[in-house]
Amino acid sequence: MSLPPLDLTLYLVTSSDLLPSNTTLAKHVEAAIKGGVSIVQLREKEAPTREFVKLGREVHAVTKKYKVPLLINDRVDVAVAVGCEGVHLGQDDMDYKTARKLLGPSTYIGISANNTSEALKALQDISEANSPPNSTYLGLGPVFATPTKPDHNPPLGTEGIRDILQTLTKEKLARPLNFPDTKFVAIGGINKRNVHDVLYKGQPSSDFKQASAPELLELSGVAVVSAIMASPTPELAASDLRQQITLAFNPHSIKPIPVPEITSQQSYDIIKSIPKLAPLIHHITNAVVKDISANITLAIGASPIMSDNSLELTDLAAINSALVVNMGTCVPEFEIIAEKAIIENNKHGNPIVFDPVGAGATEWRRNLSKKLLRKGYLDVVKGNRGEILTIAGEDVVMRGVDSGSWGERIGLKELAKVVRDLARREENVVLMTGQTDIISNGIHTFLLQNGHPIQSKVTGIGCALSSVIAATLSVARRTTPGVKLSSDAKLSAIIAAVTMYNVAAERAAKRAKGPGSWRVAFLDMLEEVVSCGVGSEEVKVEKVGLEG
């Protein structure tokens, strides 16, 4: 008999010692299921057998009510006694083939894997046991360190999860007939602060996806323990996580603009919708550029809010359309504010534009920029040469917040490779600004050659570009609420925003006598290009062909 496919979207692993007071495990699990948990694993390491079976039956009564599978951790005998849907086996537990013989074909069996070798061995065992379709999965992890399992193996990080999935995909391509039908779930230290990171950066990279489809192996969900088990409101905690997972997993319903047409007028139609939708753009930015950023946001028809008040970040994330994080004049408490803003906006799927101003200027800024990249998913990383090179891992010393000289010594093609590779690593869009802007989503890379030298003579013009990008992405997202923008759709929208911005700068330069009058003219020209668009003869965009 064929088993129904496992829904691993939100996998709850129990731990009774984390339960808040005045509740029971069965009640806690039921609330979590109501919030969106799709599968439950009963993991009670210290419970005696009789107590374990009793607890299993109580929880199974709940999971059966909602048609959610219950698996028992390690103990095949307990699973048989409870009559639940399966077991999860660790590397030190009963081997898969023996468990399958004891449990039969109509049960689910999961296996933990901490590296590629363990994953390949598990898949080999599954294949040799002639396992039924839809009956197995691998739990990959731990992704992060976790106190719920102190003796766990070294954390893999999101890069480790990605490496395992990509290696297994290559193996599947090499021997498709002998590869079992198995799903994958990430586990270990996953919570609302990092779930976006796992689901974006833990999946195979964009270029690998293109080369490997349709044989691609991806994560089908995440497993959590304390994020739900320790919560006094498990239904809300589960619902919160489920919402974020859904935003990450939804199919790309926004049709991307074909690359050959990326410089056409069609690419700029979204810009014209900004005044109509008037998106609210939350800025956490430096004091020097708040004025110009607010005025430029207003000039394109969006609405700015400048707030770094940690007490209102949650409320703002619920009502704003996008977030700009600029670390120009940041103070020590900036890290806490920025981290919370990123987490809260990730929960709502709001686009985030990160400007790591001065990332290479000091050790503190270098470390901070790297930390923020790990705190959540950032749709766009925008910076000058020195900033992008620093984040990419190059050894560069900046002059304050200026770009430094390292990038001047190498050609545009080499810089383009750095931008592309960083976009692949972060699974987002990276924009390196300069005399020629370089932009990539890890698949397609472009040189944007509009702009005017006078832009560098007015403080904040580079930083304020983030406001325009954020507004443009927010409008693109609002055309299909609740759905993740495709990578190409993001790239198209950002190219349109940057080109529009720089064409306005060129037009303003023709009217201005110097930086002061140019600043005023620039605001006027921004309003003009939003309402009237740009001519095809004004657009200077060139696609770059890169190897590797």
HUQUI-V325004 format. One record per helix or strand of 3 or more residues. SS is the DSSP state (H for helix, E for strand). FROM is the first residue (numbers start at 1). LEN is the number of residues. If there is no record, write none. Layout:
BEGIN
ss = <SS SS>
from = <FROM FROM>
len = <LEN LEN>
END
This chain:
BEGIN
ss = <E H H E H E H E H E H E H H H E H H E H H H H H E H E H E H E H E H H H E E E H H H H H E>
from = <10 16 25 39 49 69 76 86 96 108 116 136 147 157 176 182 195 206 221 226 234 259 265 274 280 287 303 310 322 334 351 363 380 385 406 412 429 437 445 453 461 487 515 536 541>
len = <4 3 11 4 17 5 7 4 8 6 13 6 3 18 3 6 7 7 4 4 16 3 8 4 5 13 4 10 5 15 5 13 5 8 4 15 5 4 4 5 18 25 18 3 3>
END
